[in-house]
């Protein structure tokens, strides 16, 4: 089982390998995919909206960090 430290180490590796903005964009894509899955499979529009909002937030953070990378 992964601990919080393990997760942080994995994220740091990915940031070092790619960039903060690329990692945030990847997380954003995962959130969009979860949103779509909830809409299609479970017809849960409320949960899907929450995941979509997270995706948009991460996408915006990626865009702002891209300017600094």
C-alpha positions in Angstrom: 0.0 0.0 0.0 1.3 3.4 -0.9 1.8 6.0 1.8 1.4 9.7 1.3 5.2 10.0 1.1 5.3 7.3 -1.7 2.7 9.3 -3.6 4.7 12.5 -3.1 7.9 10.8 -4.3 6.1 9.5 -7.4 4.7 12.9 -8.2 8.1 14.5 -7.7 9.6 12.0 -10.2 7.0 12.8 -12.8 7.4 16.6 -12.3 11.2 16.2 -12.7 10.7 14.0 -15.8 8.1 16.2 -17.4 7.0 19.5 -15.8 4.5 20.7 -13.3 2.1 21.9 -16.0 2.2 18.5 -17.8 1.5 16.6 -14.6 -1.4 19.0 -13.8 -2.7 18.6 -17.4 -2.6 14.8 -16.9 -4.5 15.0 -13.7 -7.0 17.3 -15.4 -7.5 14.7 -18.1 -8.1 12.0 -15.5 -10.8 14.2 -13.8 -12.5 14.8 -17.2 -12.5 11.0 -17.9 -14.0 10.3 -14.4 -16.6 12.9 -15.1 -17.5 11.4 -18.4 -17.6 7.9 -16.9 -20.0 9.1 -14.1 -22.3 10.7 -16.7 -22.4 7.8 -19.1 -22.3 4.8 -16.7 -24.0 6.0 -13.6 -26.0 9.0 -14.9 -24.7 10.9 -11.9 -24.7 14.4 -13.2 -23.9 16.0 -9.8 -20.8 13.9 -9.2 -19.8 14.4 -12.8 -20.0 18.1 -12.4 -17.8 18.0 -9.4 -15.1 16.1 -11.3 -15.5 18.4 -14.2 -14.9 21.4 -12.0 -11.8 19.8 -10.5 -10.6 19.2 -14.1 -11.1 22.8 -15.0 -9.3 24.0 -11.9 -6.3 21.8 -12.6 -6.3 22.9 -16.3 -6.2 26.5 -15.2 -3.4 25.8 -12.7 -1.5 24.0 -15.5 -1.9 27.0 -17.8 -0.7 29.4 -15.1 2.3 27.2 -14.1 3.2 26.8 -17.8 4.0 30.5 -18.0 6.5 30.1 -15.2 8.1 26.8 -16.3 
